C-alpha cells in the first residue's frame, strides 16, 4: 500500500513516503523485542516520567499536531485540537493510574495465602485507522507502555505524517529506541508481523473485514487480540424528549469528525408522536452547516478523508435508494474541490434494504419512525453491530431502563459523551471484543498470574 498525505480539502498530494524494506522491518521488530527485556524491569516511576512527558509535549504543541490531522484527513481544526488534548489526557491518565491498576490483588483461598499479579507479555502490534490519527494511538500507547510492553504500530496509509509525529513524540519524551515504533508497511508485511514469534499480542481498530482477517491470523498464532470495529449506533428519541437539547446532540452525534466515527449516531429511531417535529428540526440543523476549508475555524462541515471514502458513501446511498429508501436531504457530492458530501438523511429504509445492515461512515443519517418505546428497543437491537447507542428522554430512570435493554458495549442517556479516559470503550457482536481505556484497557495485554503459598506438608485429597 502507498503512504500518502493528500489534502482532503483540495485533493492535492502533499507528500509520499516509502514502505519499509523487509530488512528494515526485521531490525525494528528486533529492537522492540530487545527493548522489552529492559522496559519490563523498568520501575513504574521511570515509566511514568516518559509517559507523562509525552502528554505534556502534546499539550505544549497542540497546534502542530492538530494541523497535521487537518491537512491529512480533513478534520475540522477545532476538532483536531480537541483530539490532541484528549490524547494527552489519556497518556496522563495512565501515567497517574497505571501502577495502581496493575497492583497485586489479594485473594482469600480456604487454605494459605494467594494473590494475582500482572506482568507484561512482550511486543504488542497495533493496527490503527485514520479517523482519529492520535487518539487511536494514545489509547494503545498509554496503557500498554505503562504496563511494561513495547509497541510496534502500523498506522493508516493516508496519515503518515501523523504517525511519524507520534513516534517522534516518544523520542522527544526520552523513550528508549524500540519502546514505540511506527511501521510504514504493506498488508503482506502486516501478516508477517502477526506471524512473528516475538509479537505477543495484536490490537486492531478498523473495519469488520479487517477484524475478521487480523483476528483470524492472530488466532492461528494463538496470540491474544483486541478488536474495536465498526458500529451503527442507534439514537433513540422517546416521546417525552426535550428537542431543544436533543437536536444539538443529534447533529453532533452524526456530524462530528464529518460522520467518520465508529460510535457515531447512525440510526435515528424516533417515537411516532414526536417524529415529524424531530425530522423537521434535524433537517434544518443539518442544512445550516457550512462546508469549507477545515483549517478555517468558521467551517462546520468538513470533507471526508479521501476520494475512495467519498465514492463508497455515494455508492451506498445509491444502493439504498435503488432498494426503496427515500432521500429527504442531500445524497450527492458537493460541487467544490476536495472530498465533500452533502449532509444526507435517508428514510423508508426497510429490513430487506442493504442499507438497513450497513455502516455509513460519513454524513448520512438513517431516520426511522417507531410506534413506541418497545418498538424502538427492538429496532435498535436489530443490528449486526453492538458498539454504542443513546436514548433521549426527560425521565432519566426510564432512560436507564431502556439503556439496559440495548445490546451494545456502551449506552448514553441524554448525551453521547464517550470522551473520558476513565470510561471503558468497546462493543459486542460485529463491533468486536475487548475494551480500551479505563481500568479495563490496561488489562488486555498483561499476564494475570496466580501466586499461592501455604504450609501444608502434603497435598489435600
C-alpha positions as a Python dict, from the first residue, in 0.01 Angstrom:
ca = {
    (1, 'X'): (0, 0, 0),
    (2, 'X'): (110, 359, -53),
    (3, 'X'): (165, 604, 230),
    (4, 'X'): (48, 942, 103),
    (5, 'X'): (-55, 1272, 255),
    (6, 'X'): (-340, 1402, 37),
    (7, 'X'): (-517, 1717, 150),
    (8, 'X'): (-893, 1629, 155),
    (9, 'X'): (-985, 1996, 116),
    (10, 'X'): (-846, 2019, -239),
    (11, 'X'): (-740, 1666, -333),
    (12, 'X'): (-374, 1761, -381),
    (13, 'X'): (-93, 1525, -284),
    (14, 'X'): (131, 1683, -20),
    (15, 'X'): (394, 1415, 35),
    (16, 'X'): (458, 1044, -17),
    (17, 'X'): (655, 802, 198),
    (18, 'X'): (824, 473, 107),
    (19, 'X'): (734, 145, 276),
    (20, 'X'): (991, -29, 491),
    (21, 'X'): (1202, -299, 334),
    (22, 'X'): (1183, -644, 493),
    (23, 'X'): (1531, -587, 636),
    (24, 'X'): (1426, -257, 795),
    (25, 'X'): (1116, -421, 938),
    (26, 'X'): (1323, -702, 1088),
    (27, 'X'): (1554, -451, 1254),
    (28, 'X'): (1263, -260, 1407),
    (29, 'X'): (1098, -573, 1549),
    (30, 'X'): (1432, -692, 1684),
    (31, 'X'): (1488, -356, 1854),
    (32, 'X'): (1139, -359, 2006),
    (33, 'X'): (1193, -711, 2140),
    (34, 'X'): (1530, -618, 2287),
    (35, 'X'): (1390, -304, 2448),
    (36, 'X'): (1112, -508, 2608),
    (37, 'X'): (1369, -707, 2804),
    (38, 'X'): (1477, -391, 2984),
    (39, 'X'): (1148, -198, 2979),
    (40, 'X'): (958, -477, 3158),
    (41, 'X'): (1203, -437, 3450),
    (42, 'X'): (1186, -58, 3447),
    (43, 'X'): (1025, 77, 3767),
    (44, 'X'): (686, 240, 3736),
    (45, 'X'): (829, 577, 3834),
    (46, 'X'): (1062, 572, 3534),
    (47, 'X'): (779, 469, 3303),
    (48, 'X'): (564, 748, 3445),
    (49, 'X'): (833, 1005, 3369),
    (50, 'X'): (830, 919, 2997),
    (51, 'X'): (454, 875, 2950),
    (52, 'X'): (374, 1191, 3146),
    (53, 'X'): (635, 1384, 2946),
    (54, 'X'): (472, 1269, 2622),
    (55, 'X'): (138, 1401, 2749),
    (56, 'X'): (299, 1733, 2841),
    (57, 'X'): (457, 1766, 2497),
    (58, 'X'): (124, 1702, 2324),
    (59, 'X'): (-37, 1978, 2527),
    (60, 'X'): (253, 2214, 2457),
    (61, 'X'): (237, 2156, 2081),
    (62, 'X'): (-139, 2117, 2027),
    (63, 'X'): (-147, 2329, 1713),
    (64, 'X'): (140, 2142, 1546),
    (65, 'X'): (-21, 1803, 1597),
    (66, 'X'): (-368, 1931, 1507),
    (67, 'X'): (-250, 2087, 1182),
    (68, 'X'): (-117, 1751, 1060),
    (69, 'X'): (-454, 1583, 1132),
    (70, 'X'): (-645, 1855, 946),
    (71, 'X'): (-418, 1854, 644),
    (72, 'X'): (-402, 1474, 616),
    (73, 'X'): (-758, 1358, 690),
    (74, 'X'): (-964, 1677, 683),
    (75, 'X'): (-1067, 1700, 1047),
    (76, 'X'): (-1204, 2042, 1144),
    (77, 'X'): (-918, 2229, 1312),
    (78, 'X'): (-1106, 2280, 1640),
    (79, 'X'): (-1195, 1911, 1649),
    (80, 'X'): (-831, 1827, 1576),
    (81, 'X'): (-717, 2038, 1870),
    (82, 'X'): (-971, 1862, 2087),
    (83, 'X'): (-841, 1523, 1976),
    (84, 'X'): (-482, 1616, 2059),
    (85, 'X'): (-583, 1739, 2404),
    (86, 'X'): (-785, 1425, 2472),
    (87, 'X'): (-492, 1210, 2360),
    (88, 'X'): (-270, 1392, 2608),
    (89, 'X'): (-531, 1335, 2878),
    (90, 'X'): (-524, 959, 2807),
    (91, 'X'): (-146, 942, 2839),
    (92, 'X'): (-156, 1145, 3161),
    (93, 'X'): (-435, 925, 3299),
    (94, 'X'): (-232, 607, 3259),
    (95, 'X'): (84, 771, 3387),
    (96, 'X'): (-110, 857, 3703),
    (97, 'X'): (-306, 533, 3746),
    (98, 'X'): (-112, 255, 3571),
    (99, 'X'): (73, 127, 3876),
    (100, 'X'): (-246, 124, 4084),
    (101, 'X'): (-440, -62, 3814),
    (102, 'X'): (-175, -336, 3797),
    (103, 'X'): (-105, -369, 4168),
    (104, 'X'): (-124, -724, 4309),
    (105, 'X'): (-475, -828, 4412),
    (106, 'X'): (-505, -1027, 4734),
    (107, 'X'): (-724, -1339, 4721),
    (108, 'X'): (-876, -1537, 5007),
    (109, 'X'): (-843, -1914, 4949),
    (110, 'X'): (-959, -2170, 5204),
    (111, 'X'): (-600, -2251, 5294),
    (112, 'X'): (-290, -2033, 5294),
    (113, 'X'): (-245, -1704, 5109),
    (114, 'X'): (-277, -1608, 4742),
    (115, 'X'): (-266, -1309, 4515),
    (116, 'X'): (-291, -1220, 4147),
    (117, 'X'): (-9, -1024, 3989),
    (118, 'X'): (9, -856, 3650),
    (119, 'X'): (309, -868, 3421),
    (120, 'X'): (369, -750, 3061),
    (121, 'X'): (366, -1005, 2780),
    (122, 'X'): (610, -853, 2527),
    (123, 'X'): (587, -669, 2196),
    (124, 'X'): (229, -573, 2103),
    (125, 'X'): (137, -500, 1741),
    (126, 'X'): (-118, -222, 1686),
    (127, 'X'): (-307, -170, 1359),
    (128, 'X'): (-482, 166, 1370),
    (129, 'X'): (-716, 371, 1144),
    (130, 'X'): (-703, 724, 1008),
    (131, 'X'): (-1019, 878, 1154),
    (132, 'X'): (-859, 970, 1488),
    (133, 'X'): (-490, 970, 1399),
    (134, 'X'): (-366, 1049, 1753),
    (135, 'X'): (-644, 932, 1983),
    (136, 'X'): (-632, 579, 1839),
    (137, 'X'): (-258, 568, 1906),
    (138, 'X'): (-277, 721, 2254),
    (139, 'X'): (-532, 470, 2376),
    (140, 'X'): (-299, 179, 2300),
    (141, 'X'): (27, 357, 2389),
    (142, 'X'): (-81, 493, 2728),
    (143, 'X'): (-194, 167, 2889),
    (144, 'X'): (30, -84, 2720),
    (145, 'X'): (355, 107, 2762),
    (146, 'X'): (273, 174, 3126),
    (147, 'X'): (206, -199, 3165),
    (148, 'X'): (564, -271, 3056),
    (149, 'X'): (503, -385, 2699),
    (150, 'X'): (662, -232, 2391),
    (151, 'X'): (464, -134, 2080),
    (152, 'X'): (506, -161, 1704),
    (153, 'X'): (225, 14, 1516),
    (154, 'X'): (102, 12, 1157),
    (155, 'X'): (-99, 330, 1106),
    (156, 'X'): (-331, 403, 812),
    (157, 'X'): (-181, 486, 474),
    (158, 'X'): (-337, 832, 447),
    (159, 'X'): (-199, 976, 776),
    (160, 'X'): (176, 902, 760),
    (161, 'X'): (281, 1242, 894),
    (162, 'X'): (58, 1199, 1198),
    (163, 'X'): (211, 855, 1253),
    (164, 'X'): (565, 988, 1224),
    (165, 'X'): (491, 1279, 1458),
    (166, 'X'): (351, 1045, 1723),
    (167, 'X'): (661, 825, 1708),
    (168, 'X'): (881, 1135, 1737),
    (169, 'X'): (679, 1238, 2042),
    (170, 'X'): (811, 938, 2234),
    (171, 'X'): (1170, 1004, 2131),
    (172, 'X'): (1132, 1364, 2246),
    (173, 'X'): (984, 1239, 2575),
    (174, 'X'): (1300, 1037, 2643),
    (175, 'X'): (1178, 691, 2546),
    (176, 'X'): (1442, 430, 2458),
    (177, 'X'): (1461, 326, 2093),
    (178, 'X'): (1215, 46, 2031),
    (179, 'X'): (966, 144, 2300),
    (180, 'X'): (719, 283, 2046),
    (181, 'X'): (787, 210, 1678),
    (182, 'X'): (595, 331, 1373),
    (183, 'X'): (585, 82, 1084),
    (184, 'X'): (521, 202, 729),
    (185, 'X'): (448, -146, 597),
    (186, 'X'): (234, -328, 340),
    (187, 'X'): (-58, -561, 413),
    (188, 'X'): (166, -857, 330),
    (189, 'X'): (425, -737, 579),
    (190, 'X'): (147, -691, 831),
    (191, 'X'): (76, -1064, 812),
    (192, 'X'): (446, -1134, 868),
    (193, 'X'): (443, -920, 1180),
    (194, 'X'): (147, -1109, 1326),
    (195, 'X'): (318, -1440, 1246),
    (196, 'X'): (646, -1331, 1408),
    (197, 'X'): (701, -1520, 1738),
    (198, 'X'): (837, -1205, 1902),
    (199, 'X'): (494, -1041, 1869),
    (200, 'X'): (279, -1147, 2164),
    (201, 'X'): (-48, -957, 2108),
    (202, 'X'): (-244, -773, 1840),
    (203, 'X'): (-469, -467, 1885),
    (204, 'X'): (-683, -354, 1592),
    (205, 'X'): (-920, -66, 1538),
    (206, 'X'): (-1075, -91, 1193),
    (207, 'X'): (-1344, -239, 973),
    (208, 'X'): (-1529, -565, 1025),
    (209, 'X'): (-1342, -715, 728),
    (210, 'X'): (-1007, -615, 875),
    (211, 'X'): (-1114, -753, 1212),
    (212, 'X'): (-1204, -1090, 1069),
    (213, 'X'): (-875, -1113, 880),
    (214, 'X'): (-643, -997, 1157),
    (215, 'X'): (-819, -1177, 1444),
    (216, 'X'): (-807, -1498, 1241),
    (217, 'X'): (-435, -1452, 1181),
    (218, 'X'): (-373, -1380, 1548),
    (219, 'X'): (-586, -1680, 1648),
    (220, 'X'): (-392, -1911, 1418),
    (221, 'X'): (-81, -1799, 1603),
    (222, 'X'): (-252, -1836, 1944),
    (223, 'X'): (-200, -1468, 2020),
    (224, 'X'): (-427, -1258, 2235),
    (225, 'X'): (-606, -980, 2047),
    (226, 'X'): (-847, -692, 2094),
    (227, 'X'): (-1080, -577, 1816),
    (228, 'X'): (-1255, -238, 1806),
    (229, 'X'): (-1454, -247, 1485),
    (230, 'X'): (-1745, -63, 1326),
    (231, 'X'): (-2081, 46, 1454),
    (232, 'X'): (-2428, 154, 1354),
    (233, 'X'): (-2534, 321, 1676),
    (234, 'X'): (-2898, 391, 1749),
    (235, 'X'): (-3006, 740, 1858),
    (236, 'X'): (-3339, 675, 2031),
    (237, 'X'): (-3576, 967, 2085),
    (238, 'X'): (-3872, 895, 2314),
    (239, 'X'): (-4191, 1100, 2302),
    (240, 'X'): (-4102, 1298, 2617),
    (241, 'X'): (-3759, 1411, 2493),
    (242, 'X'): (-3664, 1779, 2510),
    (243, 'X'): (-3592, 1854, 2143),
    (244, 'X'): (-3410, 2178, 2223),
    (245, 'X'): (-3145, 1967, 2394),
    (246, 'X'): (-3178, 1659, 2173),
    (247, 'X'): (-3129, 1816, 1829),
    (248, 'X'): (-2780, 1958, 1902),
    (249, 'X'): (-2673, 1611, 2019),
    (250, 'X'): (-2826, 1458, 1705),
    (251, 'X'): (-2624, 1691, 1482),
    (252, 'X'): (-2304, 1639, 1681),
    (253, 'X'): (-2362, 1264, 1702),
    (254, 'X'): (-2392, 1232, 1324),
    (255, 'X'): (-2157, 1507, 1204),
    (256, 'X'): (-1865, 1506, 1449),
    (257, 'X'): (-1550, 1420, 1251),
    (258, 'X'): (-1762, 1452, 933),
    (259, 'X'): (-1953, 1145, 1049),
    (260, 'X'): (-1640, 929, 1028),
    (261, 'X'): (-1664, 783, 1377),
    (262, 'X'): (-1728, 421, 1467),
    (263, 'X'): (-1953, 521, 1758),
    (264, 'X'): (-2133, 800, 1570),
    (265, 'X'): (-2512, 813, 1576),
    (266, 'X'): (-2618, 650, 1250),
    (267, 'X'): (-2973, 523, 1303),
    (268, 'X'): (-3217, 783, 1436),
    (269, 'X'): (-3509, 594, 1589),
    (270, 'X'): (-3789, 831, 1689),
    (271, 'X'): (-4123, 752, 1851),
    (272, 'X'): (-4411, 846, 1618),
    (273, 'X'): (-4561, 1109, 1847),
    (274, 'X'): (-4257, 1332, 1807),
    (275, 'X'): (-4116, 1205, 1475),
    (276, 'X'): (-4235, 1484, 1241),
    (277, 'X'): (-4114, 1759, 1469),
    (278, 'X'): (-3775, 1589, 1521),
    (279, 'X'): (-3720, 1533, 1147),
    (280, 'X'): (-3810, 1893, 1066),
    (281, 'X'): (-3567, 2036, 1321),
    (282, 'X'): (-3293, 1782, 1244),
    (283, 'X'): (-3312, 1853, 871),
    (284, 'X'): (-3295, 2229, 927),
    (285, 'X'): (-2995, 2195, 1158),
    (286, 'X'): (-2803, 1981, 909),
    (287, 'X'): (-2884, 2222, 625),
    (288, 'X'): (-2739, 2507, 832),
    (289, 'X'): (-2392, 2353, 846),
    (290, 'X'): (-2135, 2538, 636),
    (291, 'X'): (-1891, 2343, 418),
    (292, 'X'): (-1545, 2489, 376),
    (293, 'X'): (-1173, 2464, 445),
    (294, 'X'): (-1132, 2261, 766),
    (295, 'X'): (-843, 2490, 864),
    (296, 'X'): (-1097, 2775, 889),
    (297, 'X'): (-1250, 2781, 1238),
    (298, 'X'): (-1580, 2904, 1093),
    (299, 'X'): (-1626, 2586, 887),
    (300, 'X'): (-1882, 2344, 1035),
    (301, 'X'): (-1892, 2081, 759),
    (302, 'X'): (-1557, 1935, 656),
    (303, 'X'): (-1451, 1690, 386),
    (304, 'X'): (-1431, 1314, 401),
    (305, 'X'): (-1085, 1168, 440),
    (306, 'X'): (-1032, 1050, 81),
    (307, 'X'): (-1183, 1012, -264),
    (308, 'X'): (-1241, 635, -212),
    (309, 'X'): (-1423, 710, 114),
    (310, 'X'): (-1648, 958, -65),
    (311, 'X'): (-1717, 720, -355),
    (312, 'X'): (-1801, 438, -115),
    (313, 'X'): (-2056, 655, 65),
    (314, 'X'): (-2215, 776, -260),
    (315, 'X'): (-2243, 415, -377),
    (316, 'X'): (-2411, 312, -51),
    (317, 'X'): (-2669, 589, -89),
    (318, 'X'): (-2739, 486, -449),
    (319, 'X'): (-2788, 124, -344),
    (320, 'X'): (-3017, 230, -59),
    (321, 'X'): (-3234, 436, -296),
    (322, 'X'): (-3244, 158, -554),
    (323, 'X'): (-3386, -64, -281),
    (324, 'X'): (-3663, 172, -176),
    (325, 'X'): (-3508, 432, 53),
    (326, 'X'): (-3603, 798, 10),
    (327, 'X'): (-3360, 1089, 22),
    (328, 'X'): (-3512, 1379, 214),
    (329, 'X'): (-3186, 1575, 230),
    (330, 'X'): (-2864, 1571, 27),
    (331, 'X'): (-2738, 1245, -117),
    (332, 'X'): (-2484, 1391, -359),
    (333, 'X'): (-2128, 1515, -379),
    (334, 'X'): (-2082, 1885, -308),
    (335, 'X'): (-1982, 2087, -615),
    (336, 'X'): (-1645, 2209, -492),
    (337, 'X'): (-1285, 2084, -484),
    (338, 'X'): (-1196, 1816, -232),
    (339, 'X'): (-1384, 1520, -91),
    (340, 'X'): (-1707, 1681, 30),
    (341, 'X'): (-2051, 1520, 52),
    (342, 'X'): (-2382, 1684, 123),
    (343, 'X'): (-2538, 1623, 462),
    (344, 'X'): (-2788, 1346, 394),
    (345, 'X'): (-3099, 1194, 551),
    (346, 'X'): (-3250, 866, 431),
    (347, 'X'): (-3598, 749, 526),
    (348, 'X'): (-3806, 438, 448),
    (349, 'X'): (-3509, 204, 491),
    (350, 'X'): (-3672, -138, 523),
    (351, 'X'): (-3513, -456, 663),
    (352, 'X'): (-3452, -601, 314),
    (353, 'X'): (-3253, -295, 206),
    (354, 'X'): (-2873, -344, 225),
    (355, 'X'): (-2859, -3, 396),
    (356, 'X'): (-3051, -147, 691),
    (357, 'X'): (-2742, -352, 787),
    (358, 'X'): (-2474, -116, 656),
    (359, 'X'): (-2249, 126, 840),
    (360, 'X'): (-2246, 469, 674),
    (361, 'X'): (-1906, 619, 754),
    (362, 'X'): (-1983, 981, 677),
    (363, 'X'): (-2258, 1245, 693),
    (364, 'X'): (-2551, 1011, 615),
    (365, 'X'): (-2829, 962, 872),
    (366, 'X'): (-3100, 696, 855),
    (367, 'X'): (-3431, 804, 1007),
    (368, 'X'): (-3685, 553, 1143),
    (369, 'X'): (-4032, 606, 1288),
    (370, 'X'): (-4148, 361, 1553),
    (371, 'X'): (-4475, 317, 1743),
    (372, 'X'): (-4342, 323, 2098),
    (373, 'X'): (-4054, 252, 2335),
    (374, 'X'): (-4072, -125, 2289),
    (375, 'X'): (-4051, -90, 1911),
    (376, 'X'): (-3754, 148, 1948),
    (377, 'X'): (-3568, -107, 2160),
    (378, 'X'): (-3644, -388, 1915),
    (379, 'X'): (-3523, -186, 1617),
    (380, 'X'): (-3210, -69, 1798),
    (381, 'X'): (-3119, -432, 1868),
    (382, 'X'): (-3191, -544, 1511),
    (383, 'X'): (-2833, -478, 1403),
    (384, 'X'): (-2522, -679, 1334),
    (385, 'X'): (-2328, -417, 1531),
    (386, 'X'): (-2319, -355, 1903),
    (387, 'X'): (-2084, -70, 1978),
    (388, 'X'): (-2280, 215, 2139),
    (389, 'X'): (-2607, 398, 2139),
    (390, 'X'): (-2806, 671, 2311),
    (391, 'X'): (-3156, 741, 2441),
    (392, 'X'): (-3316, 1080, 2493),
    (393, 'X'): (-3596, 1130, 2746),
    (394, 'X'): (-3684, 1367, 3029),
    (395, 'X'): (-3724, 1065, 3257),
    (396, 'X'): (-3371, 953, 3345),
    (397, 'X'): (-3493, 638, 3520),
    (398, 'X'): (-3678, 545, 3202),
    (399, 'X'): (-3366, 616, 3002),
    (400, 'X'): (-3167, 379, 3222),
    (401, 'X'): (-3428, 105, 3178),
    (402, 'X'): (-3409, 142, 2801),
    (403, 'X'): (-3028, 154, 2803),
    (404, 'X'): (-3015, -174, 2995),
    (405, 'X'): (-3214, -346, 2720),
    (406, 'X'): (-2991, -240, 2428),
    (407, 'X'): (-2731, -497, 2317),
    (408, 'X'): (-2420, -279, 2296),
    (409, 'X'): (-2097, -219, 2480),
    (410, 'X'): (-2189, 142, 2565),
    (411, 'X'): (-2509, 342, 2616),
    (412, 'X'): (-2555, 714, 2681),
    (413, 'X'): (-2860, 886, 2831),
    (414, 'X'): (-2930, 1241, 2706),
    (415, 'X'): (-2573, 1268, 2574),
    (416, 'X'): (-2312, 1090, 2359),
    (417, 'X'): (-2011, 1189, 2567),
    (418, 'X'): (-1765, 899, 2540),
    (419, 'X'): (-1453, 1120, 2562),
    (420, 'X'): (-1324, 1037, 2909),
    (421, 'X'): (-1007, 838, 2971),
    (422, 'X'): (-1169, 663, 3266),
    (423, 'X'): (-1460, 522, 3062),
    (424, 'X'): (-1403, 178, 2901),
    (425, 'X'): (-1464, 182, 2525),
    (426, 'X'): (-1569, -116, 2313),
    (427, 'X'): (-1853, -327, 2183),
    (428, 'X'): (-2003, -668, 2108),
    (429, 'X'): (-2126, -858, 1801),
    (430, 'X'): (-1962, -729, 1479),
    (431, 'X'): (-1829, -431, 1671),
    (432, 'X'): (-1555, -650, 1814),
    (433, 'X'): (-1431, -756, 2156),
    (434, 'X'): (-1210, -631, 2433),
    (435, 'X'): (-1207, -287, 2593),
    (436, 'X'): (-984, 16, 2567),
    (437, 'X'): (-942, 299, 2819),
    (438, 'X'): (-1025, 290, 3189),
    (439, 'X'): (-903, 19, 3422),
    (440, 'X'): (-1013, -248, 3174),
    (441, 'X'): (-798, -109, 2892),
    (442, 'X'): (-467, -176, 3066),
    (443, 'X'): (-562, -537, 3140),
    (444, 'X'): (-582, -651, 2775),
    (445, 'X'): (-215, -741, 2724),
    (446, 'X'): (-87, -846, 3064),
    (447, 'X'): (-38, -1189, 3217),
    (448, 'X'): (-263, -1236, 3521),
    (449, 'X'): (-59, -1472, 3733),
    (450, 'X'): (-182, -1658, 4040),
    (451, 'X'): (70, -1693, 4322),
    (452, 'X'): (-32, -1910, 4619),
    (453, 'X'): (153, -2004, 4939),
    (454, 'X'): (60, -2226, 5235),
    (455, 'X'): (239, -2454, 5480),
    (456, 'X'): (60, -2786, 5417),
    (457, 'X'): (309, -3073, 5439),
    (458, 'X'): (108, -3290, 5199),
    (459, 'X'): (-149, -3219, 4928),
    (460, 'X'): (-517, -3223, 5020),
    (461, 'X'): (-734, -3504, 4878),
}
